[in-house]
């Protein structure tokens, strides 16, 4: 009986809450320190998220107000206002593959493509040959975009063109025109000759750029960069190949009729 009573007492002691194991509780100042650390980590995380989200806006303002880039300057001189291509009659000596000439040819029939023009006498001496050479090299360097541009050599003066010169020109337009009439449309820089420059005409037939005289090895890449920029800017509306324009386009304007 006594043993049962004693066992009962022992069991009751084990079941009593105070008799169970109790782990040490952290001290109050440690709790405060851990809370402060968690709060700091949360704040740093939120600041990081805000910085990532705000970075594009901040960079755009820095770029615009602090390191604002200067505007791109073209190497060629823009012609303002542009000058419309005249209905200038010409004799075709050479034309690109696939092009046809029906009836009387005039310059307006070259509309629908970008045109890189050179001007030279029929005898085409050294400076003329250099212009034709770099005109061809620049056009070739345009790669796949060169199909959107034609090379044109406007021949002035009397005499015949040497066969080897025509062969060197390659896949291009060679058209003999009146120099005096051509001078009413294209004009050189001050103290330069008409033959010294390369000229650029847009697909609508507007003369819009003149490149500095006597293109060479050091300046040809600058001409090419200008052409690449213009071709990129116009790729949304200008497609490879000549656009067939209405016949009325080739007729002289009332003010041009005599």
Protein Blocks (a to p, Z undefined) as FASTA:
>chain_A
ZZmmmmmmmmmmmmpmklpccdddddfklmmmmmmmmmmmmmmmmmmmmmmmmmmmmmmm
mmmmmmoccddddfbdcdddddddddddcddfbdcehiacehjadfklmgoiacdddddd
fklpmklmmmmmmmmmmmmmnmmmlmmpccddddededdddfklmmmnmpaddddddfkl
mmmmpccdehiafklpccdddfkopafbdcdehiafklmmmmmmmmmmmmmmmmmmmcgh
jddddfklmpccfklpZZ
